[in-house]
């Protein structure tokens, strides 16, 4: 692997996790807030939309799962040393 390939891989992962994950969280936040309904500036009310609330919660769950899996991947060596099992067997070496 050349240095350029390694730099491009780090750049791609950094962009995905550094910009993509917060963007997914923001989309979930917007979906959840629009799904809750509310009162407009002119006094009109909008009904809650359960589908948008569920979509927002699913996006929050996705972000949380990625964070937990990343932490387990980073600490994989320590967990294997102390407890004797691989916490992320679905990720190849």
TITORMI-297330 format. One line per 8 residues: number of its first residue (from 1); their letters; for each residue z, x, y of N, C-alpha, C. Coordinates in Angstrom, 1 decimal, decimal comma. Last residue first. Layout:
N
NUM) a) Z/X/Y/Z/X/Y/Z/X/Y; ...
// end
This chain:
93
93) xxxxxxxx) 10,2/-10,2/-8,4/10,7/-9,0/-7,8/9,6/-8,4/-6,9; 9,7/-13,8/-7,7/9,5/-12,5/-8,4/10,0/-11,3/-7,7; 11,9/-16,4/-7,6/11,2/-15,5/-6,7/11,0/-14,2/-7,5; 13,4/-17,8/-9,4/12,1/-18,3/-9,2/11,3/-17,4/-8,2; 16,0/-16,9/-9,5/15,1/-16,4/-10,5/13,7/-16,9/-10,3; 18,3/-16,3/-7,5/16,9/-16,7/-7,2/15,9/-16,3/-8,2; 20,6/-15,2/-8,6/20,7/-16,5/-7,9/19,3/-17,1/-7,5; 21,1/-13,8/-11,6/20,2/-13,8/-10,5/20,2/-15,1/-9,8
85) xxxxxxxx) 24,4/-12,6/-12,6/23,2/-13,6/-12,7/22,4/-13,4/-11,5; 26,8/-11,1/-12,3/25,9/-11,0/-13,5/24,8/-12,0/-13,6; 28,6/-10,8/-10,2/28,7/-12,0/-11,1/27,8/-12,0/-12,3; 28,2/-8,3/-9,0/29,5/-8,8/-9,2/29,6/-10,0/-10,2; 25,4/-7,8/-9,2/26,3/-6,7/-9,6/27,7/-7,3/-9,9; 24,2/-10,1/-8,3/23,9/-9,7/-9,7/25,0/-8,6/-10,1; 25,1/-10,1/-5,7/25,5/-11,2/-6,6/25,3/-10,8/-8,0; 23,9/-7,8/-4,7/25,3/-7,8/-4,8/25,8/-8,9/-5,7
77) xxxxxxxx) 21,2/-8,5/-5,0/21,7/-7,3/-5,6/23,2/-7,4/-5,8; 20,9/-10,8/-3,3/20,7/-10,9/-4,7/21,3/-9,7/-5,5; 21,1/-11,2/-0,6/22,3/-10,8/-1,3/22,2/-10,8/-2,8; 18,5/-12,1/0,0/19,0/-10,9/0,7/20,2/-10,4/-0,1; 18,5/-14,5/-1,4/17,5/-13,4/-1,8/18,0/-12,1/-1,2; 20,5/-16,0/-0,2/20,6/-15,7/-1,6/19,7/-14,5/-2,0; 19,2/-16,3/2,3/20,5/-15,6/2,2/20,7/-15,2/0,8; 16,9/-17,8/1,5/16,8/-16,4/2,2/18,1/-15,6/2,1
69) xxxxxxxx) 18,1/-20,1/0,6/17,4/-19,3/-0,3/17,2/-17,9/0,2; 19,2/-21,1/3,0/20,1/-20,7/1,9/19,4/-19,8/0,9; 16,9/-21,4/4,6/17,9/-20,5/5,0/18,8/-20,1/3,9; 15,5/-23,4/3,1/14,9/-22,0/3,3/15,9/-21,0/3,7; 17,3/-25,5/3,3/17,0/-24,9/1,9/16,4/-23,5/2,1; 17,2/-26,1/6,0/18,5/-25,6/5,4/18,2/-24,9/4,1; 14,6/-27,0/6,2/15,0/-25,8/6,9/16,3/-25,2/6,3; 14,8/-29,2/4,5/13,8/-28,2/4,2/14,2/-26,9/4,9
61) xxxxxxxx) 16,6/-30,8/5,9/16,9/-30,3/4,6/16,0/-29,2/4,1; 15,1/-31,4/8,2/16,4/-30,6/8,3/16,7/-30,0/7,0; 13,1/-32,9/6,9/12,7/-31,6/7,6/14,0/-30,8/7,8; 14,6/-35,1/6,1/13,9/-34,3/5,1/13,5/-32,9/5,7; 15,4/-36,1/8,6/16,4/-35,6/7,6/15,8/-34,7/6,6; 12,9/-37,0/9,6/13,7/-36,0/10,3/14,7/-35,3/9,4; 12,3/-38,9/7,7/11,4/-37,7/7,8/12,1/-36,6/8,5; 14,3/-40,7/8,2/14,3/-40,1/6,9/13,4/-38,8/7,0
53) xxxxxxxx) 13,6/-41,5/10,8/14,9/-40,9/10,5/14,9/-40,1/9,2; 11,1/-42,7/10,3/11,2/-41,5/11,1/12,5/-40,8/10,9; 12,0/-44,9/8,7/11,0/-43,9/8,2/11,1/-42,6/9,0; 13,6/-46,5/10,4/14,2/-45,7/9,3/13,2/-44,6/8,7; 13,6/-46,9/13,6/12,6/-46,7/12,7/13,2/-45,9/11,5; 15,2/-49,3/15,8/15,2/-48,1/15,0/14,1/-48,1/13,9; 13,4/-50,8/18,6/14,1/-50,9/17,3/14,1/-49,6/16,6; 14,0/-50,4/22,0/13,1/-50,1/20,9/14,0/-50,2/19,6
45) xxxxxxxx) 14,3/-52,3/25,0/14,9/-51,6/23,8/13,9/-51,4/22,8; 14,0/-51,9/28,5/13,5/-52,4/27,2/14,1/-51,6/26,1; 14,7/-50,7/30,9/15,7/-51,6/30,3/15,2/-52,2/28,9; 13,1/-48,7/31,8/12,9/-50,0/32,4/13,8/-51,1/31,8; 13,6/-46,5/30,2/14,0/-46,5/31,6/14,0/-47,8/32,3; 14,8/-47,9/27,0/13,9/-47,2/27,9/14,4/-47,2/29,3; 17,1/-47,3/24,4/16,8/-48,1/25,6/15,9/-47,3/26,5; 16,4/-47,0/20,9/17,1/-46,8/22,1/16,7/-47,7/23,2
37) xxxxxxxx) 15,8/-45,3/17,8/15,6/-46,4/18,7/16,3/-46,0/20,0; 15,8/-43,3/15,9/17,0/-44,0/16,2/16,9/-45,1/17,1; 13,4/-42,0/15,7/13,7/-43,0/14,7/14,9/-43,8/15,0; 13,4/-40,1/17,7/12,6/-41,3/17,9/12,8/-42,4/16,9; 15,2/-38,4/16,4/15,6/-39,0/17,7/14,7/-40,2/18,0; 13,8/-37,5/14,2/15,1/-38,2/14,0/15,5/-39,0/15,3; 11,5/-36,3/15,4/11,4/-37,5/14,5/12,7/-38,3/14,3; 12,8/-34,3/16,8/12,0/-35,3/17,5/11,9/-36,5/16,7
29) xxxxxxxx) 13,8/-32,8/14,6/14,7/-33,3/15,7/14,0/-34,4/16,5; 11,5/-32,1/13,2/12,5/-33,0/12,6/13,5/-33,6/13,6; 10,4/-30,4/15,1/9,7/-31,6/14,8/10,6/-32,6/14,1; 12,4/-28,4/15,1/12,1/-29,2/16,3/11,4/-30,5/16,0; 12,1/-27,4/12,5/13,4/-28,0/12,9/13,2/-28,9/14,2; 9,5/-26,3/12,7/9,8/-27,4/11,8/11,1/-28,1/12,1; 10,1/-24,4/14,6/9,1/-25,4/15,0/9,3/-26,6/14,0; 11,8/-22,6/13,2/12,3/-23,4/14,4/11,4/-24,5/14,8
21) xxxxxxxx) 9,8/-21,8/11,3/11,0/-22,6/10,9/11,7/-23,3/12,1; 7,8/-20,5/12,8/7,5/-21,7/12,1/8,7/-22,5/11,7; 9,0/-18,2/14,0/8,4/-19,2/14,8/8,2/-20,5/14,1; 10,1/-16,8/11,9/10,7/-16,6/13,3/10,2/-17,7/14,2; 8,7/-17,3/9,6/10,1/-17,6/9,6/10,7/-17,6/11,0; 6,1/-16,6/10,4/6,4/-17,8/9,7/7,8/-18,2/9,8; 6,4/-14,1/11,7/5,9/-15,2/12,5/6,2/-16,5/11,8; 7,5/-12,6/9,6/8,2/-12,7/10,8/7,7/-13,9/11,7
13) xxxxxxxx) 5,4/-12,6/7,8/6,6/-13,2/7,4/7,5/-13,5/8,7; 3,5/-11,2/9,4/3,2/-12,5/8,9/4,5/-13,3/8,6; 4,8/-8,7/9,8/4,4/-9,5/10,9/4,2/-10,9/10,5; 4,9/-7,8/7,1/6,2/-8,0/7,9/5,9/-8,9/9,1; 2,2/-7,5/6,6/3,0/-8,4/5,8/4,3/-8,8/6,6; 1,4/-5,6/8,5/0,8/-6,9/8,6/1,7/-8,0/7,8; 2,8/-3,4/7,6/3,1/-3,9/8,9/2,6/-5,3/9,1; 1,6/-3,0/5,1/3,0/-3,3/5,1/3,4/-3,9/6,5
5) xxxxx) -1,0/-2,4/5,9/-0,8/-3,6/5,1/0,7/-4,0/5,2; -0,5/0,0/7,3/-1,1/-1,1/8,1/-0,8/-2,4/7,3; 0,3/1,7/5,3/1,3/1,3/6,4/0,8/0,1/7,1; -0,9/0,6/2,1/-0,9/1,4/3,3/0,1/0,9/4,4; 0,0/0,8/-1,2/0,0/0,0/0,0/0,0/0,9/1,2
// end
